[in-house]
Amino acid sequence: MLKKAIRAKYTPEFRHEAVCMTEAKGNIAEAARSLGVPEQALFNRDKAAL
C-alpha cells in the first residue's frame, strides 16, 4: 500500500524570508540549501510571486 506524501507547511514569515533570500543571493539553489528546503519549493514560490 502506498503512503500519501506529507507536504511541508511553511509560515508566511518563512516564505517571505525565503523569497527575500532568493532575491538577495540571486540563486534559488543556493538559497534553498541555506534554508534546508527543496529547490522546487522556492522555485514555485518565486514563480507565484511574479
Secondary structure, 3 states (H helix, E strand, C coil): CCCCCCCCCCCHHHHHHHHHHHHHHCCHHHHHHHHCCCHHHHHHHHHHHC
